[in-house]
Amino acid sequence: MKIERISIRRICNPINRPYVTAFGSQSAFNSILVSLESGGLTGWGEAAPGGGPFFSPYTDETSFCIARDFIAPRILGREISSGAELQELLQGIRGNEFAKAAFDVALWDLLARQDQLPLYRRIGGSGNVARVGYTFGVLNSYDELLAGIEKVTASGYPRVKLKFCPGWELEMLAVVRAAFPALTIHIDCNSAYTLADLPLLQELDRFHLAMIEQPLRHNDLLDHAELQRRITTPICLDESITSVQEAEQAIRIGAARFINIKYGRVGGITAALQIHALCGEHGIGCWLGGMGESSLGTTVVAALATLPNVNYPSDISPAEKFYVRNLGTPVLSTDRPGTYTLREEPGLDVVPEPDALRDFTVAAVHFEAPC
Ligand SMILES: [Mg+2]
């Protein structure tokens, strides 16, 4: 299909309460939004690097600039019929996976709409239901955390993930494990530790965690492999997996037994599908994570979470957990806790609501191919 028009937007969507992790506190989620038009159809793609270079080296602003100055000119007016063809055109651009991801998702949305298939089916999903876990950030007290866990597990969530960082670590975990001895729990360290913290990390084995997510720095694959040899709890890599090649290398050296695939961080649906296939080939567990996308990007995460090798409940947050008002309409939410049911409409099944799109857009640029 010929890419006739491209729009690129920076989006800033305020959230209803500060979100605190090892990276600090945020009051809004920032993303870039791309639309591609072809043959009377519009495909939408979102990627959410955030407003600062903390979770990755990129921001919504840097992604917007790369998208505007380098990606759009390479694809405007081109005939593109697959994610692989798009990636081929973008090969000369190093890194900048979030910018590439927004285009890649928009293309897959276009392809699914053209084929009259819901996105999850167009990418090979095995059913329209994704399993969903629940994540707790750092809260004000252990009592608040315990009450929260009680509530979400009673409502049906199959596992909880706990953010884990200095000041909110072993004591917190001991309190939770004592209260919930059989619950499936994993922790997410968001790169807060190094091998110098080995004694603390070895203590985690006694809590029977499903996995430890990203204990060490994002570029410490070798150290993760070393740590995995010295602890029994499986390591799950998140921030470290920025491409298919990183996933291949992590698997080859034994740095991870699980991978948290984030489509924005790895360059889009095309790369996410390749990493999912690699995990299947090598017996590595995988699941999907979100990065603060609106309901539009969240639907992409949910579609990917229906893939056949996904063997752990994914991080798919209902929009109302974070947003006062969502970008996309309809606002999708978990129809029953612990699951996320995708609809059978063609494509992503979510498009931006015009008023919200206007209110949340910080910058925009539009391109049109000559006839
Ligand atoms: Mg993580």
Residues whose N, C-alpha, C, O or C-beta is under 5 A from the ligand:
A	BS01	MG	D188 E213 D238
